């Protein structure tokens, strides 16, 4: 499997009266993530499925992947909490994207590549992408690329 772990794009700042899970993407966040999508497209990537956290900013980020997605967009609670090995083992498809939040995306990357869910050695920037290959189980994936949100093409 090629698994793309993606942190949501830039969202509204936290403020009183706005629930964290209801924070929407900003115009700047949308614009920057559209560059990321173009970079993925230039590299020839397509997704069999895009899983995303049900929180608004992750759902909106996942929707921006629609031009690259041949399958469903699936909101899953497993991307709105610390990484669970059973969740990742249940993913289906050959090329799959998961859109979520920090610190859980870094923890998932650490879990899948080293077996240790403590991702303190890395932090995803907003709209950052990690491309992994292998079996989506602890310590069975290889990090192929860690791409900051600049829209550059990924190595193939």
C-alpha positions, 0 to 999 in steps of 0.5 A: 500500500502507498499511504499518504498521511496528510495534516489538514490545511490552515484553519481558523484560529481557536476562539471562544464560542467556536468548537475546535471540531467546527473550525473551517479552512481559511482562504490561505489554507485552501489556496496553499493546499490546492498547490499540494494537490497540483504537486500530487497530480504532477507526480501521477498519484491517485487515491482509491479512497480518502479517509478523513477526520470528521472535524470540519477542517479535515473534511474540507481538506479531504474534499480538495483531494477530490480531483485525485480520488477515484473512490469515496471520501470517508469520515472516520473517528480513527483520525480524530484521536491518537493512532490505533493500529487496528484502524490503520490495518483496516484501511483498504486500497492500494493508494490511500490518503488519510487526512487528520490532525497534529499531534496524531499524524506525527504519532501515526507516522512514528507508529507505522514506521518504527512501531512506537506511537511517540512522534515527538521527533517530527511535526507535520506542518499544516497541509504537510504530506508523508508518503509511506509504503508497505503494510499499514501495521506498526513498524511495517511501513517505509517513509518514502517522502516527507513533503512540506506544503509547498506544492512540489511534485513528489518523487515517484 
